[in-house]
Amino acid sequence: MNKVQELPKRENVALKDDVITYEPKYAQPQALAKIVGVSRTTIFRLLKSYHENNCNIENLEISLSPTLKVINIEKFIAFMQAKHNQHLNKA
């Protein structure tokens, strides 16, 4: 049996749902647009360019069904940073 390292107290126990906060790891494209601060169209355009050149970022999106796709938020931001100023390097 595991020893309890710290006894439950009012300060370290979530008594209501609104007390619990977390950073989401995945988001649908519509929600990702709000998180990143761009339009849905821009999200879909960036996802299309990801399929053409993934900038060495693997497993950016997960397709859960034919109509449901979720995107890893951290990897999407890394992809956007990798694409940053990339259009300037085209000759």
CORQUI-V413197 format. One record per pair of residues at least 12 apart in sequence whose ideal C-beta (glycine too) atoms are under 6 Angstrom apart, sorted by the first residue. I is the first residue (numbers start at 0). J is the second residue. Records with the same first field share a line. If there is no record, write none. Layout:
# CORQUI-V413197
I = J + J
This chain:
# CORQUI-V413197
25 = 69 + 71
26 = 70 + 72
27 = 69
28 = 42
31 = 70
54 = 78 + 81
56 = 74 + 77 + 78
59 = 71 + 74
